[in-house]
Amino acid sequence: QVQLVESGGGLVQAGDSLRLSCTASGRTFSRYVMGWFRQGPGKEREFVAGTSWSGASTYYADSVKGRFTISRDNAKNTVYLQMNSLKPEDTAVYYCAARTGPGQEYDSWGQGTQVTVSS
């Protein structure tokens, strides 16, 4: 229902930081709950972080809490994921997602951006 494009991935060393960006099309970005998911090698896609329409409420997977921060700039139709203290186990394709429909599931997905963390 909405086009999402991620950017900012790359190859970094353990302990480094990256900031991912996701830009959405349309004029209703501010209405969407936005989230980040990831899928590591040989693993299923998992939830990483989410943010409410206002950005006032955020929530994180236990594995990233305290290290990652999700934020949004509705004027720019962009959501960010600041990733600090990266670990090799953070290596994954990171996907931006949006809840655009009436349900609670994320129904719109970006193509993903690769994050590789070496030790």
N, C-alpha and C positions, 0 to 999 in steps of 0.2 A: 504494500500500500504506500510505502515511502521508499525512496532511493537513499541508501546509506553508503558512504564511501569512507573507509578507514585509511589512515596514513600514520607515519611516525615509527613504524617498526624498524628493526635492525639487529645487528649482531653486536653484543656487548659482553663485557666480562662481569663475573659475579661481583656484586656490590655496587655496580653502576646504576644509572637511572635512565629512564626513557619516558617520554610523554607521547601518548597516542592521541590522535584526533579523529573524530568522526563527524562528517558534515552531512546533513540531511537536506533533501529537497522539500519543496512545499512551504506553505505559510503557517502551518499548524504545529510546528516543532515544539512550541512551548506547552502544548497540550499532552505531549507524550511522556510517559515514563520511559527512561532510557537505561540501557544496561550494557555491560561488557561481559562476554563469555570467552572461553578459550578452549582449544582442543590440542592437547599434546600428542606426541607420537605414540600410536597404539592405544590411545585413550579416548574416551567419549567426551563430548563437549560438556563443559561445566560452567556454572555461574561464577562470575568474578565480582562484579559490583553493579549497583543500580542506583538511580537517582529519580526523585519525584519531579513533577513538572516545574516546580519552583526552584529545585535544587536544595531546598531546606531539609529534606529527608534523604539520607543515603544509607546504603546497607552493603555489606561486604561478606565474602566468603571468609571463613576463619583462617584459611591459608594465606590470605593477603592482607587481612586487617592490620592496620598499623604501618603498613608499607605502601599500600596503594591508596590513591585518592581520586574519586570521581567528581567531576564538576561539569557545569554546563554554562554556555553563553547563548541564551535564546535569541539575542539580537543577531548572532552570527550563525544560528542553526547548527551549533557545534557542541558536542560533548567530548570531554577529555578524560583520559586516564593517566594520571601521574603515577609512575611506577618507580619506587625507590628500593634500595637494598635488594636488587634483583638476585635471584638464585637460579641455578641450573634447572631446577624443577619448574621454574616459570616459563621455560621454553615451550612455545605453543604458537598456533595461529590464533590471533585475537580477533574476535568478531564484535562489532557494534550491533545492537539490536534495539528495537522499539516496540512498545505496546501501542498500536494504532487503533485497535478494535475495542469492542466492549468487554472482552474477556480479560483474564489475568495473564495469559500467555504472551510471550514476545512473538509477534507475527511478521515482523520485517527484519531482514538481516543484510548486513554488508557482506562483501566478498572476503574480508579478512586481511590482516597484515601480520607478517611473520615476525616473531620475537625470538631470538636465539641468545641464550645466556651461556657462556662458556665458563668453565672453572679454571 
